[in-house]
Structures are given as structure tokens and as C-alpha cells.
Amino acid sequence: MAETVVWRADVVLTEPNTQLFDAEIVTQNSVIQEVRPRTALGNDTVRDLGRAILMPGLVNVHTHLDYTAMRGAVEDVSFFPWIRGLTERSAVLTPDDWLASATWGAAECAAGGVTTIGDCTPTGRAAEAAATVGLGGVIYQELFGIDPGGQTVTESLSELQLKLNKIGAICSGTPLRPGVSPHSPYTVRRELLQAVAQFARTHDLPICIHAAESLPECQLVRNGEGEIAESLRRRSINWKPPGLTTVQYLDDCGLLGDSTLLVHGVQSSASDLLITQRSGLAWAHCPRSNAKLGNGVAPLGLLGSRIGLGTDSAVSSNTLDLFEEMRFAVYMQRANRRQIETMGARDIVSMATQGGASVLNISGRTGRLEPGSSADFCAISLNSISCQPAYDACSALVYSCSARDVLLTLSGGRVIYDAAIGSDPMERYPGLNMRKTYEALQNAVSRIRNWKSPKTSKAD
């Protein structure tokens, strides 16, 4: 039997340019039926959230849920040593550790108003975590293979297919779908990138890849120099630089299209914009990660029109708070270009909602509050001292609010986070035993704390 529920608040933000005061959303099971002015209806099917904003669920287009357990483990080092530090510590984690880590990250997303993610996972555990918490989106299975002396292309694709089969089975019946993520141009060799591009086309899989993120990556691809190039030489890996920008190189490998999501784009150029426009590819903008790791500020004007907002991992930005990401994005763009007009509150709210839906190619399902779309939305309280007064919904969301102000998150009509359940944050996830997840997470944390680098071990 269809269940009809009315969700009511002082403000309903159907999209960045449309805010309704004293309004309500009517849902039936997983679908929005109506958005309308407040009615006199008052019974058990009405949830009145009071002084709050009801808005589309946030879309975090780039996460690495698997790495949540490493939050704070590798700090204040430059980009390439940071990656190396994560890789070394990853070796001590068990399958149960990875699952606890990913589930903790998925729960953090839900508590921050996020209903949809684009996640890159090396282990596949993010699929199970996202499905358990109730998130939608795309789970990209990561692929590595820079060394020609390692697995053959055929072996790599066979292993990839097995992993995708597992993710596909988990995603079945959920608002999740599988994708493939050749990690980066410096961890996947040309012939494997070309093969993955053909594999993705054959199997109708979306692609995600880190691109134009750092100067060492740019130096490697352009002329075979820099920190990453030196690391490959130490491993006796013969890298032949294509003498191109990263975007040109990936285009040359056949990897770009309207189902391709490139992440970061800090090192993008004017010539890359032409490729972006021709191919229809999309970008994930992760300003806090770009800044924290010293990579710079992405030139959004060179990334085209399909841009979504991502937090990256909890290791690179420390929180999966998309409100903080929105605020930082606006400030960084204005500071970098010294122009207020560069970006405003409505622009970034759009990027974090309907922009994200476009990037993940799910615009018809989520990103707006309108009849027929999925009941993906969140409620943000305006009761905190720092949120009052609030003259405009978008301005309040971007410049005053944080994930801590989220009252409620629904994904596909399912309540996946509800602050009204109790004072204990671990009890706010209907049907989930977050205390058990926390205990499992601490096992992972203990292993990471006790990890010793090979250099330290030899010294001992």
C-alpha cells in the first residue's frame, strides 16, 4: 500500500532560484508527488520541521569512502608523499576494516544531507557501505596498472570484470550503479587506459579518472620529468611522455565522452576546454582537497559547463561536509580571480545539487524538488545562533550552515538520517547499528596507528 507523507518547513528550496516560504513536500513511497504551500493538514503523516530549509539532497560527486579510517593519519606533506603514505598504510587493513571505514564515511555523508555520491573504490567495499546506508549514485571500481611487467591487459580486465560483477550484484535494486575508474595517468599505463576505454563502451559503464590534479602529474605527462617520473624510474618503469596535457593524453587514449568524469582539473588549459566541450565530459571540483595538498585552484572557466562538487576523501579534506565545500569553493574562486562575480551562493548550490546530478547522468531522477523525481532531499535547521537572521535560503546554506545543522536526510523516500531520533549521533540512522561499525572502525584505526614505515622498521 502506497504511503503518503507530508514534509513541511518554513522554506522549501526546489532549486537555487526558487524558494517557497511556508511550504511542504508530498511524497508517496519513493517519489515526490507535489510541492505546495502549507495546508491545514495535521496528522501522523505530517512531519513539520519548523524553522528549516527543505532542499534537494546534496550530490557529492567525488568521494573515497574506503579511506575514511585514515582521516588525519597523513598530514602536512606534499601531494606525492601523501599518496605514498596512504598506499603504505593501506596494506595493513583487512576486508572488515575497509567495510567499517567505508560505512563510517557513508554515514557521515548521510548526516551531512548527501543522498547521492560518485565514489572511487579500490576494494569494492564502498558499494556495500553505500547500499547499507541508503545512498544513491555511481560506485566506480578503481583499476591500477602502470607497470608493463605486472598483470597483462587481459588479466587486468578479467579481474576488473569479476570485481564489477560483485558491485553490480550489490547495486541491484538500489539507486546505485557500477562504473570503472582507471585511477590516474600516472598509475595506469597507456595500453591499459585504451583497453579500459573500450571495455567501458562495450559494457555501457561510466568512467571516472583523476586528471590534471598536480604539477608532478603535469610534468610527467608533458615531458617525463618531476617527482612522479623519478619514482617510476626508481621502479625501472619506462615511461614515454606523450608531450601533451593530461586531458589531451586521455583524449588520445579514447577515454573521454559524455559518460566520463574527470576529477580536479587544477592543471587544465585553454586547449583542454575545447576537448571538454567537444567530448561532453564532466568535471568533479574538489577545492578543499586541491588547496590542502598544495595543488592549487582549479580554473573553473576552463572546465566547461558540466561541473559537480566533491569533497574527495576524508583523508584529503578531513570532513565530508559539502556545506563547507560549497563555502570554500566560493571563497577560493573569488580570491583567486579577485572578482565577486566569479561565483555566488546560487551558483554553488546548483553545482552541489542539479550540477552533480548532471555530472553523474542522473538529472531525471534527482537534483531538484519536483513532481515525479525521487524523494531525495534534506532538511537544514536555521535554529543555530550562527544561522540567524537568514534573509535568503541559498546565502544561509553557503555562508552560515554546516553539516551539523542537518536535521533529516531522505534518499528514495527512505529516511537515512534523522536528528530527531536521539541525542546520540550513532542512533540517528534508522535500522543501522552504528555502534558496531564504530567498534570495527577502531580496529582499523589501531592497525593504522601501529603501522611502521619500512625505513622505521629497519632503524629499529
C-alpha positions as CSV (number, residue, x, y, z in Angstrom):
1,M,0.0,0.0,0.0
2,A,1.3,3.4,-1.0
3,E,2.3,5.6,1.9
4,T,1.8,9.3,1.6
5,V,3.8,11.7,3.8
6,V,3.9,15.5,4.0
7,W,7.2,17.2,4.9
8,R,6.8,20.8,6.0
9,A,9.3,23.6,6.7
10,D,9.5,27.4,6.7
11,V,11.4,27.3,3.4
12,V,11.3,24.8,0.5
13,L,14.1,25.3,-2.0
14,T,13.0,23.5,-5.1
15,E,16.1,24.7,-7.0
16,P,18.6,27.5,-6.3
17,N,16.4,30.2,-7.9
18,T,13.1,29.0,-6.5
19,Q,12.4,29.2,-2.8
20,L,8.9,28.8,-1.4
21,F,8.0,30.1,2.1
22,D,5.8,28.2,4.5
23,A,5.6,25.2,2.1
24,E,5.5,21.4,2.1
25,I,6.6,18.4,0.0
26,V,4.2,15.5,-0.5
27,T,5.8,12.1,-1.1
28,Q,4.4,8.8,-1.9
29,N,6.8,5.9,-1.2
30,S,10.0,6.9,-3.1
31,V,8.6,9.7,-5.3
32,I,7.7,13.4,-4.9
33,Q,4.1,13.9,-5.7
34,E,3.7,17.6,-5.1
35,V,5.4,20.7,-3.8
36,R,2.9,23.2,-2.5
37,P,2.1,26.0,0.0
38,R,1.4,24.8,3.6
39,T,-2.0,23.2,4.1
40,A,-4.2,22.9,7.2
41,L,-3.4,19.1,7.2
42,G,-2.3,17.9,10.6
43,N,-1.9,14.2,11.5
44,D,0.6,11.4,11.8
45,T,1.6,11.6,8.1
46,V,2.8,15.2,8.6
47,R,6.4,15.9,9.6
48,D,6.8,19.7,10.4
49,L,10.4,20.6,10.6
50,G,9.7,24.2,11.5
51,R,12.5,26.8,11.1
52,A,14.3,24.9,8.5
53,I,15.1,24.7,4.8
54,L,14.0,21.7,2.8
55,M,16.2,21.3,-0.3
56,P,17.3,18.7,-2.8
57,G,19.6,16.1,-1.5
58,L,23.3,17.1,-1.9
59,V,25.3,15.3,-4.6
60,N,28.9,14.6,-3.6
61,V,30.4,13.6,-7.0
62,H,33.8,12.5,-5.7
63,T,34.5,10.5,-2.6
64,H,36.7,7.7,-1.5
65,L,34.7,6.2,1.3
66,D,37.1,3.4,1.8
67,Y,39.8,5.7,3.2
68,T,37.7,7.3,6.0
69,A,39.6,5.4,8.6
70,M,42.8,7.2,7.6
71,R,41.4,10.6,8.4
72,G,44.3,12.6,10.0
73,A,46.8,9.8,9.5
74,V,48.9,11.5,6.9
75,E,49.0,15.3,7.4
76,D,51.0,18.3,6.2
77,V,53.0,16.7,3.5
78,S,53.1,17.4,-0.2
79,F,51.0,15.6,-2.8
80,F,53.1,12.6,-3.9
81,P,54.5,11.7,-0.4
82,W,50.9,12.0,0.8
83,I,49.7,9.4,-1.8
84,R,52.6,7.1,-0.9
85,G,51.8,7.4,2.8
86,L,48.2,6.3,2.1
87,T,49.3,3.4,-0.1
88,E,51.8,2.1,2.5
89,R,49.2,2.2,5.4
90,S,46.5,0.6,3.2
91,A,48.5,-2.7,3.3
92,V,47.7,-3.3,7.0
93,L,43.9,-3.1,6.6
94,T,41.6,-6.2,6.4
95,P,38.4,-6.6,4.4
96,D,36.4,-5.9,7.6
97,D,38.4,-2.8,8.2
98,W,37.7,-1.5,4.7
99,L,34.0,-2.1,5.2
100,A,33.8,-0.3,8.6
101,S,35.8,2.6,7.1
102,A,33.5,2.9,4.1
103,T,30.3,2.6,6.2
104,W,31.5,5.3,8.5
105,G,32.1,7.6,5.6
106,A,28.7,6.8,4.0
107,A,27.1,7.6,7.3
108,E,28.9,10.9,7.5
109,C,27.6,11.7,4.0
110,A,24.0,10.9,5.1
111,A,24.4,13.0,8.3
112,G,25.5,15.9,6.0
113,G,22.5,15.9,3.8
114,V,24.1,13.9,1.0
115,T,21.8,11.5,-0.8
116,T,24.0,10.7,-3.9
117,I,27.7,10.1,-4.4
118,G,30.3,9.3,-7.0
119,D,32.7,7.1,-5.2
120,C,36.0,5.6,-6.4
121,T,36.8,2.4,-4.5
122,P,39.9,0.1,-4.7
123,T,38.2,-2.6,-2.6
124,G,34.6,-2.5,-3.7
125,R,33.5,-2.1,-0.1
126,A,32.1,1.4,-0.7
127,A,29.3,-0.3,-2.7
128,E,28.2,-2.4,0.3
129,A,28.5,0.6,2.6
130,A,26.6,3.0,0.4
131,A,23.8,0.4,-0.2
132,T,23.6,-0.3,3.6
133,V,23.3,3.4,4.5
134,G,20.9,4.1,1.6
135,L,22.9,6.4,-0.7
136,G,22.4,6.5,-4.5
137,G,24.9,7.3,-7.2
138,V,27.8,5.6,-9.0
139,I,30.4,3.3,-7.5
140,Y,33.5,3.3,-9.7
141,Q,35.7,0.3,-9.3
142,E,39.3,1.5,-9.3
143,L,41.9,0.0,-11.5
144,F,45.7,0.3,-11.3
145,G,48.5,-1.0,-13.7
146,I,51.4,1.3,-14.6
147,D,54.0,-1.4,-14.7
148,P,54.1,-3.3,-18.0
149,G,55.9,-6.1,-16.1
150,G,52.9,-6.7,-13.9
151,Q,49.5,-8.1,-15.0
152,T,48.8,-8.2,-18.7
153,V,45.9,-6.1,-20.1
154,T,43.8,-9.2,-20.4
155,E,44.5,-10.2,-16.8
156,S,43.7,-6.7,-15.6
157,L,40.4,-6.6,-17.4
158,S,39.4,-10.1,-16.3
159,E,40.0,-9.1,-12.7
160,L,38.1,-5.9,-13.2
161,Q,35.1,-7.8,-14.6
162,L,35.0,-10.0,-11.5
163,K,35.0,-7.0,-9.2
164,L,32.3,-5.2,-11.2
165,N,30.1,-8.3,-11.1
166,K,30.2,-8.1,-7.3
167,I,29.5,-4.4,-7.3
168,G,26.7,-4.9,-9.8
169,A,25.1,-7.5,-7.6
170,I,25.2,-5.2,-4.6
171,C,23.8,-2.3,-6.6
172,S,20.9,-4.3,-8.0
173,G,17.6,-3.0,-6.7
174,T,19.2,0.2,-5.3
175,P,19.7,3.7,-6.7
176,L,23.4,2.8,-7.2
177,R,25.1,1.7,-10.4
178,P,28.6,0.5,-11.1
179,G,31.3,2.3,-13.0
180,V,35.0,2.0,-13.7
181,S,37.9,4.2,-12.5
182,P,41.3,3.8,-14.0
183,H,42.9,5.7,-11.2
184,S,45.1,8.2,-12.9
185,P,47.5,8.7,-15.9
186,Y,50.5,8.0,-13.6
187,T,49.1,4.7,-12.1
188,V,47.6,3.2,-15.3
189,R,49.7,2.8,-18.5
190,R,48.6,3.8,-21.9
191,E,47.6,0.4,-23.3
192,L,45.5,-0.3,-20.3
193,L,43.8,3.1,-20.5
194,Q,42.9,2.3,-24.1
195,A,41.6,-1.1,-23.2
196,V,39.5,0.2,-20.3
197,A,38.0,2.9,-22.6
198,Q,36.9,0.1,-25.0
199,F,35.7,-2.1,-22.1
200,A,33.6,0.7,-20.7
201,R,32.0,1.4,-24.0
202,T,31.2,-2.2,-24.6
203,H,29.6,-2.6,-21.1
204,D,28.0,0.8,-21.0
205,L,29.9,1.8,-17.9
206,P,30.6,5.4,-16.7
207,I,34.3,6.3,-16.3
208,C,36.0,8.4,-13.6
209,I,39.7,9.3,-13.5
210,H,41.8,11.7,-11.5
211,A,43.2,14.2,-14.1
212,A,45.2,17.4,-14.2
213,E,45.4,17.3,-10.4
214,S,49.0,18.2,-9.6
215,L,52.2,19.7,-11.0
216,P,54.1,16.4,-10.7
217,E,51.4,14.7,-12.8
218,C,51.6,17.5,-15.4
219,Q,55.4,17.3,-15.6
220,L,55.2,13.6,-16.1
221,V,52.7,13.7,-18.9
222,R,54.3,16.6,-20.7
223,N,58.0,15.8,-20.6
224,G,58.6,12.8,-18.3
225,E,60.1,14.9,-15.5
226,G,59.3,15.7,-11.9
227,E,58.7,13.8,-8.7
228,I,56.3,11.1,-10.1
229,A,58.6,10.5,-13.1
230,E,61.6,10.0,-10.7
231,S,59.6,7.5,-8.7
232,L,58.7,5.5,-11.9
233,R,62.4,5.4,-12.9
234,R,63.4,4.1,-9.5
235,R,60.9,1.3,-10.1
236,S,62.5,0.6,-13.5
237,I,59.3,1.6,-15.2
238,N,60.0,3.1,-18.6
239,W,57.6,6.0,-19.1
240,K,57.4,7.6,-22.5
241,P,55.9,11.1,-22.1
242,P,53.3,11.9,-24.8
243,G,54.2,15.6,-24.6
244,L,50.6,16.6,-24.1
245,T,48.4,18.0,-21.4
246,T,46.7,15.3,-19.3
247,V,43.3,16.0,-20.9
248,Q,44.8,15.7,-24.4
249,Y,46.5,12.5,-23.4
250,L,43.3,10.9,-22.1
251,D,41.5,12.0,-25.2
252,D,44.2,10.4,-27.3
253,C,43.6,7.2,-25.3
254,G,39.9,7.3,-26.2
255,L,38.8,7.7,-22.6
256,L,36.7,10.9,-23.0
257,G,33.0,11.1,-23.6
258,D,29.7,12.3,-22.0
259,S,29.9,9.4,-19.5
260,T,33.4,10.4,-18.4
261,L,34.0,12.2,-15.1
262,L,37.4,13.9,-14.7
263,V,38.4,14.8,-11.2
264,H,40.3,18.0,-10.1
265,G,41.4,19.9,-13.3
266,V,43.8,22.2,-11.4
267,Q,46.3,22.0,-14.3
268,S,43.7,22.5,-17.1
269,S,44.5,24.7,-20.0
270,A,42.5,26.7,-22.7
271,S,43.2,23.9,-25.2
272,D,41.7,21.4,-22.8
273,L,38.4,23.4,-22.8
274,L,37.9,22.7,-26.5
275,I,38.3,18.9,-25.8
276,T,35.9,19.2,-22.9
277,Q,33.2,20.9,-25.0
278,R,33.7,18.5,-27.9
279,S,33.6,15.3,-25.9
280,G,30.8,16.4,-23.4
281,L,32.9,15.1,-20.5
282,A,32.2,16.3,-16.9
283,W,34.4,17.6,-14.1
284,A,34.4,17.0,-10.3
285,H,35.5,20.1,-8.5
286,C,37.2,19.4,-5.1
287,P,38.5,22.8,-3.9
288,R,39.5,21.9,-0.3
289,S,41.5,18.8,-1.4
290,N,43.2,20.8,-4.1
291,A,44.1,23.5,-1.6
292,K,45.1,21.3,1.3
293,L,47.5,19.2,-0.8
294,G,49.1,22.4,-2.2
295,N,47.9,21.6,-5.8
296,G,46.3,25.0,-6.4
297,V,42.9,26.3,-7.5
298,A,41.0,24.8,-10.4
299,P,40.3,27.3,-13.2
300,L,36.5,26.7,-13.4
301,G,36.2,28.8,-16.5
302,L,38.3,26.2,-18.4
303,L,36.3,23.2,-17.2
304,G,33.1,23.7,-19.3
305,S,29.5,23.7,-18.1
306,R,29.2,20.2,-16.5
307,I,30.8,20.6,-13.1
308,G,29.8,18.9,-9.9
309,L,31.2,19.4,-6.4
310,G,33.1,16.8,-4.4
311,T,34.8,16.6,-1.0
312,D,37.3,13.9,-2.1
313,S,38.3,11.6,0.7
314,A,38.2,12.3,4.4
315,V,42.0,11.9,4.2
316,S,42.4,14.9,1.8
317,S,39.8,17.2,3.1
318,N,39.2,15.7,6.6
319,T,35.4,16.1,6.5
320,L,32.7,15.0,4.0
321,D,30.8,18.2,4.7
322,L,29.6,19.5,1.4
323,F,28.4,22.8,3.0
324,E,32.0,23.5,4.0
325,E,33.0,22.6,0.5
326,M,30.4,25.0,-1.0
327,R,31.6,27.9,1.1
328,F,35.3,27.2,0.4
329,A,34.6,26.9,-3.3
330,V,33.1,30.4,-3.5
331,Y,35.8,32.0,-1.4
332,M,38.7,30.4,-3.3
333,Q,37.3,31.3,-6.7
334,R,36.7,34.9,-5.7
335,A,40.1,35.2,-4.0
336,N,41.9,33.7,-7.0
337,R,40.3,35.9,-9.6
338,R,39.7,38.9,-7.3
339,Q,36.1,39.2,-8.5
340,I,32.9,38.8,-6.5
341,E,31.0,38.0,-9.7
342,T,33.1,34.9,-10.2
343,M,30.8,32.7,-8.1
344,G,27.8,33.3,-5.8
345,A,25.7,31.2,-3.4
346,R,23.2,30.2,-6.0
347,D,25.9,29.0,-8.4
348,I,27.5,26.7,-5.9
349,V,24.2,25.3,-4.5
350,S,23.4,24.5,-8.1
351,M,26.7,22.8,-8.5
352,A,26.1,20.7,-5.3
353,T,22.7,19.6,-6.4
354,Q,21.5,19.6,-10.0
355,G,25.1,20.1,-11.3
356,G,26.1,16.9,-9.5
357,A,23.1,15.1,-10.9
358,S,24.1,16.1,-14.4
359,V,27.7,15.1,-13.9
360,L,26.6,11.6,-12.8
361,N,24.0,11.5,-15.6
362,I,21.0,11.1,-13.3
363,S,19.3,14.5,-13.8
364,G,16.0,12.9,-14.4
365,R,16.0,11.2,-11.0
366,T,17.4,13.7,-8.6
367,G,18.9,17.2,-8.1
368,R,15.5,19.1,-8.0
369,L,12.4,19.0,-5.9
370,E,9.6,18.4,-8.4
371,P,6.8,16.0,-9.0
372,G,8.0,12.7,-10.4
373,S,11.5,13.0,-9.2
374,S,13.0,10.7,-6.5
375,A,12.2,11.7,-2.9
376,D,15.8,12.7,-2.3
377,F,16.0,15.7,0.0
378,C,17.4,17.0,3.2
379,A,16.3,19.5,5.9
380,I,18.7,22.0,7.3
381,S,17.9,23.7,10.6
382,L,18.1,27.5,10.9
383,N,17.9,27.4,14.7
384,S,21.6,27.7,15.5
385,I,22.9,31.1,16.6
386,S,25.1,31.4,13.5
387,C,22.2,30.9,11.1
388,Q,20.0,33.7,12.3
389,P,18.9,36.0,10.8
390,A,18.5,34.3,7.5
391,Y,17.3,36.6,4.7
392,D,17.9,34.2,1.8
393,A,18.0,30.4,1.7
394,C,21.0,29.9,-0.6
395,S,23.1,32.5,1.2
396,A,22.3,30.9,4.6
397,L,23.2,27.5,3.3
398,V,26.5,28.5,1.8
399,Y,27.8,31.2,4.2
400,S,26.3,30.1,7.6
401,C,25.2,26.5,7.7
402,S,27.3,23.3,8.1
403,A,26.6,19.6,8.1
404,R,25.9,19.9,11.9
405,D,22.7,21.8,11.0
406,V,21.2,18.9,9.0
407,L,18.0,17.6,10.6
408,L,16.9,14.9,8.2
409,T,18.0,13.2,5.0
410,L,15.8,11.1,2.7
411,S,17.1,9.0,-0.2
412,G,14.5,7.5,-2.4
413,G,11.8,8.2,0.2
414,R,13.8,6.3,2.9
415,V,14.9,8.3,6.0
416,I,18.6,7.5,6.2
417,Y,19.4,10.1,8.9
418,D,17.1,11.7,11.4
419,A,18.5,14.0,14.1
420,A,15.2,13.8,16.0
421,I,15.8,10.2,16.9
422,G,18.0,11.0,19.9
423,S,20.9,12.9,21.3
424,D,23.4,10.2,20.5
425,P,24.6,10.7,16.9
426,M,25.1,7.0,16.5
427,E,21.4,6.3,17.0
428,R,20.2,8.6,14.2
429,Y,20.4,6.1,11.4
430,P,17.2,4.0,11.2
431,G,17.9,0.3,11.1
432,L,21.7,0.7,11.4
433,N,24.0,-0.4,14.2
434,M,26.5,2.4,14.0
435,R,28.0,1.5,17.4
436,K,29.0,-1.9,16.0
437,T,30.5,-0.1,13.0
438,Y,32.4,2.3,15.3
439,E,33.9,-0.7,17.1
440,A,35.0,-2.2,13.8
441,L,36.4,1.2,12.8
442,Q,38.6,1.3,15.9
443,N,40.2,-2.0,14.9
444,A,41.2,-0.4,11.7
445,V,42.4,2.7,13.5
446,S,44.5,0.6,15.8
447,R,46.3,-1.1,12.9
448,I,47.0,2.3,11.2
449,R,48.4,3.7,14.5
450,N,50.7,0.8,14.9
451,W,51.9,0.9,11.3
452,K,55.6,1.4,10.9
453,S,57.3,2.5,7.7
454,P,59.9,0.2,6.1
455,K,62.5,2.9,7.0
456,T,61.5,3.0,10.6
457,S,61.4,-0.8,10.9
458,K,64.9,-1.1,9.6
459,A,66.1,1.6,12.0
460,D,64.6,-0.4,14.9
